[in-house]
Amino acid sequence: MTKHYSECGRIRTDFFIPADAILGYPDGIVNDPIAAERRLRYIDFSSKLHAVLGPMLGSKYRLFEGLTVLTSVGLAGPAVRVDCLAVTCIGVFVISQIDWVGKVDRSVDKDKLQVSTAGARTELHPCPLRYTAPVVHYLGAILDDVDCPIESIAVSDNETCEFGLDISTSFLKLSELHYFFRVKREHYRRSGARFVDIEVMQKRLLIGCMRVLTT
């Protein structure tokens, strides 16, 4: 089975079948130093997201820290982890935080993006939109009967990051995020679609995940 993603080319999904998910941190990771550093990074990032979403959506959104989607192989198999999940009245957004410095362009490898830094140095990074595709598939499955758009975006809080002309508009600087959600909200209003009931979405998400661990 294949699906097309205009942002980063073509992706095969038959090698990764989303089967289950963990919201939060799985057992044994809570006290891990790497997880602790990741949490601090999330806390700082989420405060910036709240500053954008709060004034615009009021109480009609929720942020969830860390969603790990497992394959049909289970805990011993491959897994994809996203930094943040935003459940809002205008849709569900799978958010990847990036901190690249330089200009971002496509690369020969469709799974990766090329970042050109100062001094003509080039780095290759996994494409966040392709990487998180299994998460979007999983959410699409557990929310199949709910009329709610699900979208993956990547957000950079480094203003020196520059996205090339052929890079998807789903890649955003933090300073562009307000306009992005403003356009989404306006589109919702103009389309006449019913705003998403975030309480229903939150309950469905909690039921659809393997477990939720508080930290």
C-alpha positions as CSV (number, residue, x, y, z in Angstrom):
1,M,0.0,0.0,0.0
2,T,1.3,3.5,-0.8
3,K,0.2,7.0,0.0
4,H,1.4,10.2,-1.6
5,Y,2.6,13.2,0.4
6,S,3.4,16.2,-1.7
7,E,5.6,17.7,1.0
8,C,8.3,15.1,0.7
9,G,7.5,12.8,-2.2
10,R,6.2,9.3,-1.9
11,I,6.1,7.1,1.2
12,R,5.5,3.4,1.6
13,T,3.2,2.5,4.5
14,D,3.1,-1.3,4.1
15,F,6.4,-1.6,6.1
16,F,4.9,0.3,9.1
17,I,1.4,-0.6,10.3
18,P,0.3,1.5,13.2
19,A,-1.1,-0.8,15.8
20,D,-1.1,0.9,19.2
21,A,0.1,4.0,20.9
22,I,1.3,5.4,24.2
23,L,0.5,8.9,25.3
24,G,3.0,10.4,27.7
25,Y,6.0,8.3,28.7
26,P,6.2,4.5,28.8
27,D,7.4,2.6,31.8
28,G,11.1,3.0,32.6
29,I,11.6,6.3,30.7
30,V,10.2,8.7,33.2
31,N,13.5,9.0,35.1
32,D,15.7,8.7,32.1
33,P,18.1,11.8,31.6
34,I,17.3,12.0,27.9
35,A,13.6,12.0,28.7
36,A,14.1,14.7,31.4
37,E,15.9,16.9,28.8
38,R,13.2,16.2,26.3
39,R,10.6,17.3,28.9
40,L,12.3,20.5,29.6
41,R,12.4,21.2,25.9
42,Y,8.7,20.5,25.6
43,I,7.8,22.7,28.5
44,D,9.5,25.7,26.9
45,F,8.0,24.9,23.5
46,S,4.5,24.3,24.8
47,S,4.5,27.7,26.6
48,K,5.1,29.3,23.2
49,L,2.3,27.2,21.7
50,H,0.0,28.3,24.5
51,A,0.9,31.9,23.8
52,V,-0.3,31.5,20.2
53,L,-3.4,29.2,20.7
54,G,-4.7,30.7,23.9
55,P,-5.7,34.2,22.7
56,M,-7.0,32.7,19.4
57,L,-9.0,29.6,20.6
58,G,-9.5,30.3,24.3
59,S,-10.3,27.1,26.1
60,K,-11.1,25.2,22.9
61,Y,-7.8,23.3,22.6
62,R,-5.6,20.8,24.5
63,L,-1.9,20.1,24.2
64,F,-0.6,16.6,24.9
65,E,3.1,15.8,25.5
66,G,4.6,13.0,23.6
67,L,2.7,10.5,21.6
68,T,4.4,7.2,20.6
69,V,2.9,5.1,17.9
70,L,3.9,1.4,17.8
71,T,3.9,-1.0,14.9
72,S,2.1,-4.3,14.7
73,V,5.3,-5.8,16.1
74,G,4.5,-4.2,19.4
75,L,6.9,-2.7,22.0
76,A,9.8,-4.6,20.7
77,G,9.3,-3.2,17.2
78,P,9.8,0.2,15.5
79,A,8.1,3.1,17.0
80,V,7.5,6.8,16.0
81,R,7.4,9.5,18.6
82,V,6.0,13.0,18.1
83,D,6.8,16.0,20.4
84,C,3.4,17.4,20.8
85,L,-0.2,16.8,19.8
86,A,-2.6,19.7,19.7
87,V,-6.3,18.8,19.8
88,T,-8.2,22.0,18.8
89,C,-11.7,23.0,17.7
90,I,-10.3,23.4,14.2
91,G,-8.5,20.1,13.9
92,V,-5.8,17.8,15.3
93,F,-2.2,18.9,14.7
94,V,0.8,16.5,15.0
95,I,3.6,19.0,15.8
96,S,7.3,18.3,15.4
97,Q,9.7,20.8,16.9
98,I,12.8,21.5,14.8
99,D,15.8,23.6,15.7
100,W,17.7,23.7,12.5
101,V,20.0,26.6,11.6
102,G,20.3,27.4,7.9
103,K,18.4,27.0,4.7
104,V,16.1,23.9,4.3
105,D,15.7,22.2,0.9
106,R,14.8,18.9,-0.6
107,S,17.6,16.3,-0.9
108,V,18.2,13.3,-3.1
109,D,16.9,11.0,-0.4
110,K,13.1,11.7,-0.3
111,D,13.0,10.7,3.4
112,K,15.4,13.5,4.3
113,L,15.8,17.2,4.0
114,Q,19.0,19.1,3.4
115,V,20.0,22.0,5.7
116,S,22.8,24.3,4.4
117,T,24.5,26.1,7.3
118,A,27.2,28.8,7.4
119,G,30.5,28.0,5.8
120,A,28.8,25.9,3.1
121,R,28.3,23.0,5.4
122,T,25.4,20.7,4.6
123,E,23.5,18.5,7.0
124,L,20.8,15.9,6.3
125,H,17.8,15.5,8.7
126,P,14.8,13.1,8.5
127,C,11.8,14.8,7.1
128,P,9.4,15.4,10.0
129,L,6.3,15.1,7.9
130,R,7.3,11.7,6.5
131,Y,8.5,10.5,9.9
132,T,5.2,11.3,11.6
133,A,3.0,9.9,8.8
134,P,2.3,6.7,10.9
135,V,1.0,8.9,13.7
136,V,-1.4,10.6,11.3
137,H,-2.5,7.2,10.1
138,Y,-3.1,6.0,13.6
139,L,-5.1,9.1,14.6
140,G,-7.1,8.7,11.4
141,A,-8.0,5.2,12.4
142,I,-9.1,6.0,16.0
143,L,-11.0,9.1,14.9
144,D,-12.4,7.6,11.7
145,D,-16.0,8.3,12.6
146,V,-15.3,11.9,13.7
147,D,-15.3,14.6,11.2
148,C,-12.0,16.2,12.1
149,P,-9.0,17.2,10.0
150,I,-5.7,15.7,11.1
151,E,-2.5,17.5,9.9
152,S,1.2,17.2,10.5
153,I,3.3,20.3,10.9
154,A,6.9,21.1,11.8
155,V,7.7,24.3,13.8
156,S,11.1,26.0,14.2
157,D,11.6,28.5,17.0
158,N,14.9,29.5,15.4
159,E,14.1,32.6,13.2
160,T,17.4,32.1,11.3
161,C,15.9,28.9,9.7
162,E,14.9,29.5,6.1
163,F,12.7,27.2,4.1
164,G,13.3,26.8,0.4
165,L,10.6,27.6,-2.1
166,D,9.9,23.9,-2.8
167,I,9.4,23.1,0.9
168,S,5.9,22.5,2.1
169,T,4.0,25.3,3.9
170,S,3.5,22.8,6.7
171,F,7.0,23.8,7.8
172,L,6.7,27.0,9.8
173,K,8.7,29.4,11.9
174,L,7.2,30.0,15.3
175,S,6.5,33.6,14.3
176,E,4.3,32.3,11.4
177,L,2.3,30.0,13.6
178,H,-0.3,32.7,14.6
179,Y,-1.1,33.4,10.9
180,F,-1.2,29.7,10.1
181,F,-3.9,29.0,12.8
182,R,-5.7,32.2,12.0
183,V,-6.1,31.0,8.3
184,K,-7.2,27.5,9.5
185,R,-9.8,29.1,11.8
186,E,-11.1,31.4,9.1
187,H,-11.3,28.5,6.6
188,Y,-13.4,26.6,9.1
189,R,-15.8,29.5,9.5
190,R,-16.2,30.0,5.8
191,S,-16.7,26.3,5.0
192,G,-19.6,26.1,7.4
193,A,-18.2,23.1,9.1
194,R,-19.0,22.4,12.7
195,F,-16.2,23.2,15.1
196,V,-14.6,20.1,16.7
197,D,-15.8,19.1,20.2
198,I,-12.4,18.9,21.9
199,E,-13.9,17.0,24.9
200,V,-15.1,14.2,22.6
201,M,-11.7,14.2,20.8
202,Q,-9.8,14.1,24.1
203,K,-11.8,11.1,25.4
204,R,-11.4,9.3,22.1
205,L,-7.6,9.9,22.2
206,L,-7.3,8.6,25.8
207,I,-9.3,5.5,24.9
208,G,-7.3,4.9,21.7
209,C,-3.9,5.0,23.5
210,M,-2.4,2.1,25.4
211,R,-1.9,4.1,28.6
212,V,-1.3,7.5,29.9
213,L,1.5,8.0,32.4
214,T,1.6,11.2,34.5
215,T,5.1,12.6,35.2
